Every structure is written in structure tokens, then in C-alpha cells.
């Protein structure tokens, strides 16, 4: 790697650390408010789980990227799949909120779900911030094709657990597509299939976009 190339890469990584630290602050603010409001039931919500995963990924990336900038150490091999998975789960949160939950709730729901309270951070701002950092600044993290499968696993596990909890009457929802006693069984199956397929498509799109910008910055450098 030439000195100008290394300098630009270091600058991008430094910007990524700043964005990830911003993400950490926003996530901690939202988490504190939601713990007071929801208690331990917050883990029932995909929004909370995906944002917690993003928080952990941002903390770890910031630590290792800072070490890489200062001492030249390598980013761990598992970091790309962790960050990629976190970003995909956040984008799943944004897409489900905007294209499934909001239309189901009716008029005015987009504004309510995306721009009020902690939902502004967790449904809208944090997903876009994480995506922007991953695509434009974390260009050293190149997700592989198999990472697309890993990125879907949290969504599949979440869906399986929530279905089981609803079957056992240990939870009700919390989303309408998991309320198996309020709709025909085939509808629950179709919803799960749609959600899992959507998660995979999101992972493919994010990966292609990531590789595009990574290659573009490599040519520029």
C-alpha cells in the first residue's frame, strides 16, 4: 500500500470511528429511555435487539479501528461479518417499519414510527448512520457471499423464538404478524417467509453496495 493510499484509508477509518462513536451515543440514549419504559420486555422487540447488536458492533469496531490507526494492527477477521450483520438487521428494522408496520397502522404512522421519541433514533437515524459508515468509510470491511447467510440468522432466530413464545402464550406479538391466534396459521407462515426472504434480499443489496464503494475508493486511491 502506497503512503497516499494508506493515508486516505486511515482518514476513512478515522471518520468511521467518529460515526460509530456517534452511533454509540445515540444507541445508549435510546437504550436508557427504553429500559425505563419497557424493562426486560424490550428484548421482545426486533427493533431493540437489532439496535443492541449494532451498539455492540460499533463499540468493538471503534476499539479495533482506533488500535489499527494508532499501531497499525489488523482488524479481526470476524469484524466484517459482525458489522455487516448489524447493518443488515438495522436496515431490516427500517424497512419493516416503513413498508409493513406503518401502512398497517394507517395514516400518520410513518411520521409517528420514524420521527418521534426514541423511534427516531432506532427506526431511522441509527440505521442510516450505520449504513452510511459501512458503505462509505468502513471500506476495509468487505463482506463475502456467505456473510449474506450469516446476516439473516439473527432475523430467523428472532422469528423462531417469537413464534414459539406466541404458541406458548408467553408473548402476544409484539408485532401483528406473530400473533398466531389472531390470524390463520398460513398467514403466519407467509409472513415469516416474507420477512426471512426480505432479510436475505437486504443483505445482498447491502453487500453489493459495499463492494461497489470499496472498489470505487480503491481505484481513486
N, C-alpha and C positions, 0 to 999 in steps of 0.2 A: 504494500500500500504506500503510495507516494505521500509526502508531507502535506500537500494541499488537500489530498483526498482524506487523509487521517484527520486533518483539522476540521474539514466540513463534517465528517462523520461524528467527531467529538462534539461539535456545536449542535448537531441534530440530537445527539443523545442528551446533551445538557438541556436542550429545550424540552425533550421528552420527560426528563426528571422534573422540571418545573411544572409541566402539565399534570404529571402523576401526583406530585405533591398537592397541587390544587384539587385534584380529584379526591385525594385522601381527606383533605379538609372538608370538602362538601359531603363526602360519604359519612364522615364522623358526625357532622352536624345533623344530618338526616337520621342516622342511626340512633343518636341520643334522643331525639324527639320521638322516634317510633318505638323505642324501648319503653318510654314513659306511657305512650298511648296504647301499645299492643301487648307489652310484656313478652313472654316466651311464645305467644301465638304468632309473632311476626315471622317465625320460621315456616309457617304455613303458606306464606305468600312468595310466589316466584320472584316478584319484584325485590323483596328483601334478600332472598337467597342469592340472586344474581348480583345485586349490589354489594353484598358481603364478599362474594367471590372476587369481584372487581377491586374491592378495598384491599384484600389480601394480596392480589396480584400486583396492585400499584405499589404497595409497601415493599414487597420483595424486589420488584423491578427497580424502584428508586434506590434501594440499598446496593444492589449488584451493579447497576449502571453508574452510580457515583463511584464505586470502587474501580470500575473499568476506566472511567475518565481520569481518576487520580493516580491509579497504579498500573493501568494497562492490563488488568486481569480480564479473563474471558467471561462473557455472560454464560451462566449454566445452560446446558443443553436442553433442560426441561422448561426453560423460561418461555420460548416461543409458543409452545402448546398451552401453557398456563395463561399467558396474556391473550392469545388468540381465543381460547375458550371463554375467558372472561368477557372479552369484547363481543363475541357472538351471543352470549347469554344476555348481555345488556341490550343488544340490538333486537333480540327476541322480545325482551321486555317492552321496548319502544314500539315495535311493530304490532304486537298483540294488543297493546294499549290503544294505539291509534286506529287499527284496522278491524279489531274484533270487539274489544270492550266498549270503546266509545260509541260505535254505531249501535251496539246492543242497548246501551243506556239511553240513547236518544239525544235530542237537541241540546246543545250546550255542553255536552260531555267531553268533547275534545279540549275545550278551554279548561274545564274543571280537572280532568285527569292529567293534563300535561303542564298546566301553568299555575296550579295552586298548591300551597303548602310544601311539604317535603316531596310531593309527587313531581313538582317542577324539577327538583334535583334528580330524583331516582328514575322517573319515567322519560325525562327529556334531556336535561343538561349533562348529566354524568354519562349517559350512553353516547351522546355526540362528542363529548370531550374525550372519552376513552377511544372512540373510533378515530377521531382526528389525530390523536397522539400516535396510535398504532399505525395508521396509514402513512402519515407524513413525516413522522420523526423517529419512530421505532423501526426504521428500515432494516436494521440488522437482524430483526426477528422475521425469518421467512418461514411461514407455515407450510408444511408438506401436505400432500393429498390425504394421507392417513390422519392428519390432525383434524380434518373435517369431521371424521367419525368421533374422535375424542371430544370435539366441541359440542356434539349432540348428546353425549352421555349424561351430563347433568340434567338436561331437559327430560330425557327419558326416565331417569331415576326419580326426578321430582314427580313426573306424571304418574309413575307406577305407585309411588308411596301415597300420593293424594288419592288415587283411586281406591287403594286398599283401606285408607283411613275413612273414606266415604262409605265403602261397603260395610265397614265395622261400626258405622255411626260414631266414629271418633272425631270426625270433622264434617262440616257441611260446606262444601265448596273448597276454598273460598271463592272460586270462580264458577260461573254458571255451568261451564262445560264439564265440570267434575261432579255436579250434583246428579248422581246416577239415579236417585229415587224420584227426581222431578222430571225425568225425560226417559224415552225408550232407551234400552241398552245399546241398540245400534247407533243412536246419536252420540253416546259417549265414546263408542269405538271410532266413529267417523271423526269426532273432534280430536281425539288423541292422534289418529293417523295424520290429520291435517297439521296439527301442532308439531309433531315429530318431523314430518316432511318439510314444513316451513323452517324448522331449526336447521335442517341439513342444507336447504337452499341458501339460507342466510350465511352459513359457514362457507359455502362455495363462493358466494358473491364477495364476502369479505376477504377470502383468500386471494381471489383473482385481483381484487383491487389492491391488496397489499403487495402482491408480486409486481403488479404494473408500476406502482410508485417506487418500489425498491429498485427495479430495473431502470426506471427513468432517472432516479437520483444517481445510480451507478454510472450511467452514461454521461450525466452532467459533470460528475466529479472526475 
